[in-house]
Amino acid sequence: MVTLQLENVGASYAGLEILSEVGTPRFNAGEVIALIGPNAAGKSTLLRRIAGLLAGPGVVRFGPASRGEAGVCYMPQDGTVTARLTAYEGILLACKQQQHGWAVQASDLARIDAVMAGLDIEALAFRTLDEMSGGQRQLVSIAQVLVRDPDILLLDEPTSALDMRRQAQVLALLRSLARQRGKIVVIALHDLNQALQFADQVVVLAHGRALHSGRCEDVITPAMLRDVYRVDARVERCSRGTARVIVDGIA
């Protein structure tokens, strides 16, 4: 069973410390974890650190049954592609990058078809990426992550360019993949209501440190919102056990 845990993780850019002593509980297969916090809190840096794209102190500990860094796939916030590839070609390229050899198998095509169907982007298959809207390119970037079938998905604001319907569709798909296929999904989000609806656990970053972590309903509280986001807000319980944040004013 794949697991993920951070122990005193840090990272720096050009000698400037961005993250310091970030620790988390152990995250388990089947869980969606939301990284939340104000701008410049260190969310993107932490995802890059987990992905092995940045060095630094501390330990990123993968569970014994995971494939280590080979089983981790990272989607940056800015996935702009300038190459004149079709969506299908871009997803096929991502699929083959993790394999030995470039010969295309029937199983590769079936995997691509399944991922595109899950995201409802079959109509984009033979459109070039430079002709698409930002939201359409973002959906293709998500498909490029999913087609690699990693144990751990690290996604930096994967719904930022999508409309409301598409946001809900993508987040519901990611939650379903985590639960049905035993993956860990770590998502940087700004929308706390999306975290409340789709995430199992949350990590609150501010000033490069993890201030809170745990179940969403335990962490996203009026006290945390005032302390971290400097807003006066309520957390209202809705039907079907969900909740939402209502901002009343600026603290």
Buried (B, 14 or more C-beta within 10 A) or exposed (E): EBBBBBEEBBBBEEEEEBBBBBBBEEBBBBBBBBBBBBEEBBBBBBBBBBBEBBEBBBEBBBBEEBEEBEBBBBBBBEBEBEEEBBBBBBBBBBBBEEEEEEEEEEEBEEBBBEBBEBBBBEEBBEBBBEEBEEBBBBBBBBBBBBBBBBBBBBBBBBBBBBEEEBBBBBBEBBBEBBBEEBBBBBBBBBBBBBBBBBBBBBBBBBBBBBBBBBEBBEBBBBEBBEBBBEBBBEBEEEEEEEBBBEEEEEE
